[in-house]
Amino acid sequence: MSSNEARHKKLKLRAWRRGFREADLILGPFADLHVSSLSAADLDLFEVLLDQPDHDLYGWILERMPTPAAFDGPLMDRLKAYRDIAHKAIGNG
């Protein structure tokens, strides 16, 4: 396994195992679908996002709280767009 593959696997695991189920259901599938296509800079940012407190990150994704400038950009936009897809899947499950 290459170091890149190992990093992807670790990020996917972290996205699924946050301990806050609502966040897991957005971040886990998002990671499964998109981690392999993220740029190195976006991978770095995703890793930092995963270090943020669960309720803060979830609040930003749901737009219940303003996203800090450091995280407000294309990657967060992708997460917010994915949120709608994830919630539709939960509602139909």
C-alpha positions in Angstrom: 0.0 0.0 0.0 1.4 3.4 -1.0 1.6 6.2 1.5 -1.2 8.0 -0.4 -3.5 5.0 -0.2 -2.7 4.6 3.5 -3.5 8.3 4.0 -6.8 7.9 2.2 -7.8 4.9 4.2 -6.9 6.7 7.5 -9.0 9.7 6.5 -12.0 7.6 5.5 -11.8 5.7 8.8 -11.6 9.0 10.8 -14.6 10.4 8.8 -16.7 7.4 9.7 -15.7 7.0 13.3 -16.1 10.5 14.9 -18.4 9.3 17.6 -21.2 11.7 16.5 -23.5 9.7 14.3 -25.0 12.6 12.5 -21.6 13.8 11.4 -20.5 10.3 10.5 -23.4 9.9 8.1 -22.2 12.9 6.1 -18.5 12.8 6.5 -18.1 9.0 6.0 -19.8 8.7 2.7 -18.3 12.0 1.5 -14.9 10.6 2.3 -15.6 7.3 0.6 -16.7 9.1 -2.6 -14.3 12.0 -2.7 -11.0 11.5 -0.8 -9.3 9.8 -3.7 -10.0 12.7 -6.0 -9.1 15.5 -3.6 -6.0 17.6 -4.2 -3.1 17.4 -1.7 -4.2 20.8 -0.3 -7.8 19.7 0.1 -6.6 16.4 1.8 -4.6 18.6 4.2 -7.7 20.8 4.9 -10.0 17.7 5.2 -7.6 16.3 7.8 -7.6 19.6 9.8 -11.4 19.7 9.5 -11.6 16.2 11.0 -9.6 17.6 14.0 -12.3 20.1 14.8 -14.9 19.5 17.5 -17.8 17.4 16.2 -20.6 19.8 17.0 -18.7 22.7 15.5 -18.0 20.9 12.2 -21.5 19.6 12.0 -22.9 23.1 12.7 -20.8 24.5 9.8 -21.9 21.8 7.4 -25.6 22.3 8.3 -25.0 26.1 8.2 -26.4 26.4 11.7 -23.2 28.2 12.6 -21.0 30.5 10.5 -18.0 28.6 9.0 -14.7 30.1 10.1 -12.9 31.9 7.3 -10.1 29.3 7.4 -12.5 26.6 6.4 -14.9 28.5 4.3 -14.0 27.6 0.7 -14.5 25.0 -2.0 -14.0 21.9 0.2 -16.7 23.2 2.7 -18.9 24.0 -0.3 -18.6 20.4 -1.4 -19.4 19.1 2.1 -22.5 21.3 2.3 -23.6 20.1 -1.1 -23.1 16.5 -0.1 -25.1 17.1 3.1 -28.2 17.4 1.0 -27.5 14.1 -0.7 -26.8 12.4 2.6 -30.0 13.7 4.2 -32.1 12.6 1.3 -30.6 9.1 1.7 -31.3 9.1 5.4 -34.9 10.2 4.8 -35.4 7.4 2.3 -33.8 4.7 4.3 
